[in-house]
Amino acid sequence: MKLLLDENLSPRLVDLLSDVYPGSEHLHAVGLGGATDDEVWVYARDHGFTIVSKDSDFADISVLRGAPPKVIWARLGNGTTASVEFLLRNSEAVVRRFLDGPETCLMLGRR
């Protein structure tokens, strides 16, 4: 379950969640800081990542393009890094089912 964390998420999450989501990366660590959504999409698709973002942009793209890659939309507003970690850590089973299923976007957090 490799996650590619968007710029709006802390790079610290990679280490904080490494026990649950091994192989995950942050955009900056793979040289995609400041990249367009299209560049991020192609990278995630080509490298087997699921995109995680707090913005709706990738969720919208997933509706138009389908998967891969799949998208997790962490709907937390201006939540802290700890709140994002808590959400992703405690949603591990939901994320696993999502990745095995046909859906293209998973919304976590506030509805």
C-alpha positions as CSV (number, residue, x, y, z in Angstrom):
1,M,0.0,0.0,0.0
2,K,2.3,2.7,-1.3
3,L,0.9,6.2,-0.8
4,L,2.1,9.3,-2.6
5,L,1.5,12.2,-0.2
6,D,0.5,15.5,-1.8
7,E,2.3,18.8,-1.1
8,N,-0.5,19.8,1.3
9,L,0.5,17.0,3.6
10,S,3.6,16.9,5.9
11,P,6.6,14.9,4.6
12,R,6.9,13.6,8.2
13,L,3.9,11.4,7.5
14,V,6.1,9.0,5.5
15,D,8.0,8.0,8.6
16,L,5.1,8.3,10.9
17,L,3.1,5.8,8.8
18,S,5.9,3.6,7.5
19,D,4.7,0.6,9.6
20,V,1.2,0.8,8.1
21,Y,2.0,2.0,4.6
22,P,5.5,0.9,3.7
23,G,7.1,2.3,0.5
24,S,5.1,5.5,0.7
25,E,6.7,8.8,-0.4
26,H,6.1,12.5,-0.3
27,L,6.0,14.5,-3.6
28,H,9.1,16.5,-2.6
29,A,11.1,13.3,-1.9
30,V,10.5,12.1,-5.5
31,G,11.4,15.4,-7.1
32,L,7.8,16.5,-7.7
33,G,7.6,19.6,-5.6
34,G,5.7,22.2,-7.5
35,A,4.7,19.6,-10.2
36,T,1.3,19.9,-12.0
37,D,-1.5,17.6,-11.1
38,D,-1.0,15.9,-14.4
39,E,2.7,15.2,-13.6
40,V,1.8,13.8,-10.2
41,W,-1.0,11.7,-11.7
42,V,1.4,10.1,-14.3
43,Y,4.1,9.5,-11.7
44,A,1.7,7.8,-9.3
45,R,0.2,5.7,-12.1
46,D,3.6,4.7,-13.5
47,H,5.1,3.8,-10.1
48,G,2.1,2.1,-8.4
49,F,1.2,4.7,-5.9
50,T,-2.1,5.8,-4.4
51,I,-2.4,9.6,-4.2
52,V,-3.3,11.1,-0.9
53,S,-4.4,14.7,-0.8
54,K,-6.4,17.1,1.4
55,D,-7.6,18.9,-1.8
56,S,-10.5,17.8,-4.1
57,D,-8.4,18.2,-7.2
58,F,-7.2,14.6,-7.5
59,A,-10.7,13.3,-6.5
60,D,-12.1,15.3,-9.4
61,I,-9.5,13.9,-11.8
62,S,-10.2,10.4,-10.7
63,V,-13.9,10.8,-11.7
64,L,-12.8,11.8,-15.2
65,R,-9.9,9.5,-15.8
66,G,-10.6,6.5,-13.5
67,A,-7.8,4.4,-12.0
68,P,-4.9,3.9,-11.8
69,P,-3.9,5.6,-9.8
70,K,-6.5,5.5,-7.0
71,V,-7.0,8.6,-4.8
72,I,-7.6,9.0,-1.1
73,W,-9.1,12.4,-0.3
74,A,-8.4,13.2,3.4
75,R,-11.1,15.6,4.2
76,L,-9.8,17.3,7.3
77,G,-9.6,20.9,6.3
78,N,-6.6,22.5,8.1
79,G,-6.1,19.5,10.3
80,T,-2.8,18.8,11.9
81,T,-0.2,16.3,10.9
82,A,-1.3,14.2,13.9
83,S,-4.9,14.3,12.7
84,V,-3.9,13.1,9.3
85,E,-1.8,10.3,10.8
86,F,-4.6,9.3,13.1
87,L,-7.1,9.2,10.1
88,L,-4.8,7.1,7.8
89,R,-3.6,4.8,10.6
90,N,-7.1,4.1,11.8
91,S,-8.5,3.7,8.3
92,E,-6.0,1.0,7.3
93,A,-8.7,-1.7,6.8
94,V,-10.9,0.6,4.8
95,V,-8.0,1.6,2.6
96,R,-7.1,-2.0,2.0
97,R,-10.7,-2.8,0.9
98,F,-10.7,0.3,-1.3
99,L,-7.4,-0.7,-3.0
100,D,-8.8,-4.1,-3.7
101,G,-12.1,-2.8,-5.0
102,P,-13.3,-1.0,-8.2
103,E,-13.7,2.5,-6.7
104,T,-11.3,5.2,-7.9
105,C,-11.6,7.6,-5.0
106,L,-11.9,7.1,-1.2
107,M,-13.1,10.0,0.9
108,L,-11.9,9.9,4.5
109,G,-12.8,12.3,7.3
110,R,-15.6,14.9,7.3
111,R,-18.4,14.3,4.9
